[in-house]
Amino acid sequence: MVKNDTVIGRGWTQRGGRPHAEAMALEQAGKAARGATAYVTLEPCAHRSGRGPSCSSLLCEAGIGRLVCAVEDPDPRTAGTGFAKLRAAGIAVEHCPSQASRESLAGYLVRARFGRPHVTLKLAISLDGCIALADGQSRWITGETARAHVHSRRAMADAILVGGGTWRADKPRLDVRLPGIEGLSPRPVILTRKSAPDGVEVIDAPSQIAELEAVQYLYVEGGAGTAASFLAQDLVDRLELYRAPILIGSGKPAIGRLAIENLALTHGRWTLAERRQLGSDVFEAYSRTR
Ligand SMILES: NC(=O)c1ccc[n+]([C@@H]2O[C@H](COP(=O)([O-])OP(=O)(O)OC[C@H]3O[C@@H](n4cnc5c(N)ncnc54)[C@H](OP(=O)(O)O)[C@@H]3O)[C@@H](O)[C@H]2O)c1
């Protein structure tokens, strides 16, 4: 919230979804909000919840002069009516679409569109596309810097998933072991049709991720069968590859069978989003083009 070139209030939506950013910023700004400009990532909500008035009502009551917003809310209870309500109250509304803002809301937008968490598939691969030796050895393909980066990515997820094969072969800890953020370890989940190990959540089909409670970001760490299952069902939004400068030859291919019959249909599905060197390895992130 800005007035006379001075920030008079800041806010961000709190864990659990409330309070919303606007309510926090308005509380800090107090009466100074009258005539101010509110800069928001997501369209202010237009629906009243059991936890108080809508953000568009709060902004109208506070008498702000202008709203600048990057992303229209796909929630059908708002979807443009937040903007309409503000305009009807005489507030200038500027909608400035931004890809960076959409990415910062990826979990929310994927949930709204597909009714499931945002899924990142991570694989550490050799130059020739293997994730393990033929006998299953995969520790370690990448170097320390890349592995530390993986831990920082784990910390941003609500849940982390591996297939039953990886669980049995590697007994991975699936936690965050970076000094200072160990407390951000995501919930471990296993994809298996077999019986569940104690204390770990299990799903027996990739489609069940719609049912994982309180998960907006899911981080899938393979292996090959699991990667193929998620990809075949078009459940991957972001592909993160850590490519090590090693050759394995006849090892385990990174991704299992995808049953692709027409090469032309494989093009245009992935867009390079990020690329950087991590020690001797290369990190590449691709977004699913939708
Ligand atoms: N370099 C890397 O980034 C990396 C990462 C992970 C793993 N790895 C390596 O990869 C190897 C394991 O890969 P993998 O392909 O054998 O195993 P995997 O993908 O970890 O697990 C395959 C298992 O996942 C379950 N599964 C997969 N698709 C399913 C579906 N649609 N519905 C229900 N369950 C499904 C089944 O579990 P059940 O058999 O339990 O029913 C299946 O046998 C290991 O050598 C490991 O070290 C490497």
The ligand as an SDF file (V2000), in Angstrom:
LIG
                    3D

 48 52  0  0  0  0  0  0  0  0999 V2000
   18.9020  -40.0270  -10.0430 N   0  0  0  0  0  0  0  0  0  0  0  0
   17.7050  -39.7470   -9.5560 C   0  0  0  0  0  0  0  0  0  0  0  0
   17.2470  -38.5790   -9.5630 O   0  0  0  0  0  0  0  0  0  0  0  0
   16.8940  -40.8440   -8.9550 C   0  0  0  0  0  0  0  0  0  0  0  0
   15.7480  -40.5090   -8.2350 C   0  0  0  0  0  0  0  0  0  0  0  0
   14.9690  -41.5160   -7.7110 C   0  0  0  0  0  0  0  0  0  0  0  0
   15.3470  -42.8330   -7.9130 C   0  0  0  0  0  0  0  0  0  0  0  0
   16.4580  -43.1280   -8.5820 N   0  0  0  0  0  0  0  0  0  0  0  0
   16.8090  -44.5390   -8.8460 C   0  0  0  0  0  0  0  0  0  0  0  0
   15.7770  -45.0830   -9.6290 O   0  0  0  0  0  0  0  0  0  0  0  0
   15.6700  -46.4680   -9.3240 C   0  0  0  0  0  0  0  0  0  0  0  0
   14.2070  -46.7510   -8.9970 C   0  0  0  0  0  0  0  0  0  0  0  0
   13.4200  -46.4280  -10.1220 O   0  0  0  0  0  0  0  0  0  0  0  0
   12.2050  -47.3760  -10.5290 P   0  0  0  0  0  0  0  0  0  0  0  0
   11.6720  -46.9110  -11.8230 O   0  0  0  0  0  0  0  0  0  0  0  0
   12.6500  -48.7790  -10.4240 O   0  0  0  0  0  0  0  0  0  0  0  0
   11.1770  -47.1720   -9.3200 O   0  0  0  0  0  0  0  0  0  0  0  0
   10.2270  -46.0220   -8.8420 P   0  0  0  0  0  0  0  0  0  0  0  0
    9.7240  -45.1720   -9.9320 O   0  0  0  0  0  0  0  0  0  0  0  0
   10.8300  -45.3710   -7.6460 O   0  0  0  0  0  0  0  0  0  0  0  0
    9.0640  -46.9170   -8.3070 O   0  0  0  0  0  0  0  0  0  0  0  0
    8.2680  -47.6720   -9.1810 C   0  0  0  0  0  0  0  0  0  0  0  0
    7.1220  -48.1010   -8.3410 C   0  0  0  0  0  0  0  0  0  0  0  0
    6.2830  -46.9640   -8.0660 O   0  0  0  0  0  0  0  0  0  0  0  0
    4.9570  -47.4020   -7.9730 C   0  0  0  0  0  0  0  0  0  0  0  0
    4.2320  -46.8780   -9.1100 N   0  0  0  0  0  0  0  0  0  0  0  0
    4.7320  -46.3100  -10.2230 C   0  0  0  0  0  0  0  0  0  0  0  0
    3.7260  -45.9340  -11.0300 N   0  0  0  0  0  0  0  0  0  0  0  0
    2.5900  -46.2550  -10.3940 C   0  0  0  0  0  0  0  0  0  0  0  0
    1.2170  -46.1090  -10.6990 C   0  0  0  0  0  0  0  0  0  0  0  0
    0.8060  -45.5390  -11.8470 N   0  0  0  0  0  0  0  0  0  0  0  0
    0.3180  -46.5430   -9.8110 N   0  0  0  0  0  0  0  0  0  0  0  0
    0.7090  -47.1030   -8.6540 C   0  0  0  0  0  0  0  0  0  0  0  0
    1.9980  -47.2840   -8.2990 N   0  0  0  0  0  0  0  0  0  0  0  0
    2.9090  -46.8540   -9.1720 C   0  0  0  0  0  0  0  0  0  0  0  0
    5.0100  -48.9330   -8.0140 C   0  0  0  0  0  0  0  0  0  0  0  0
    5.3100  -49.2620   -6.6710 O   0  0  0  0  0  0  0  0  0  0  0  0
    5.1250  -50.7010   -5.9770 P   0  0  0  0  0  0  0  0  0  0  0  0
    5.9910  -51.6350   -6.7470 O   0  0  0  0  0  0  0  0  0  0  0  0
    5.6260  -50.4710   -4.5920 O   0  0  0  0  0  0  0  0  0  0  0  0
    3.6680  -51.0080   -6.0340 O   0  0  0  0  0  0  0  0  0  0  0  0
    6.1900  -49.1440   -8.9300 C   0  0  0  0  0  0  0  0  0  0  0  0
    6.7350  -50.4240   -8.8450 O   0  0  0  0  0  0  0  0  0  0  0  0
   16.6010  -46.7320   -8.1590 C   0  0  0  0  0  0  0  0  0  0  0  0
   17.7770  -47.2930   -8.6900 O   0  0  0  0  0  0  0  0  0  0  0  0
   16.8770  -45.3620   -7.6110 C   0  0  0  0  0  0  0  0  0  0  0  0
   18.1400  -45.2880   -6.9940 O   0  0  0  0  0  0  0  0  0  0  0  0
   17.2480  -42.1570   -9.1190 C   0  0  0  0  0  0  0  0  0  0  0  0
  1  2  1  0
  2  3  2  0
  2  4  1  0
  4  5  1  0
  4 48  2  0
  5  6  2  0
  6  7  1  0
  7  8  2  0
  8  9  1  0
  8 48  1  0
  9 10  1  0
  9 46  1  0
 10 11  1  0
 11 12  1  0
 11 44  1  0
 12 13  1  0
 13 14  1  0
 14 15  2  0
 14 16  1  0
 14 17  1  0
 17 18  1  0
 18 19  2  0
 18 20  1  0
 18 21  1  0
 21 22  1  0
 22 23  1  0
 23 24  1  0
 23 42  1  0
 24 25  1  0
 25 26  1  0
 25 36  1  0
 26 27  1  0
 26 35  1  0
 27 28  2  0
 28 29  1  0
 29 30  1  0
 29 35  2  0
 30 31  1  0
 30 32  2  0
 32 33  1  0
 33 34  2  0
 34 35  1  0
 36 37  1  0
 36 42  1  0
 37 38  1  0
 38 39  2  0
 38 40  1  0
 38 41  1  0
 42 43  1  0
 44 45  1  0
 44 46  1  0
 46 47  1  0
M  CHG  2   8   1  16  -1
M  END
$$$$
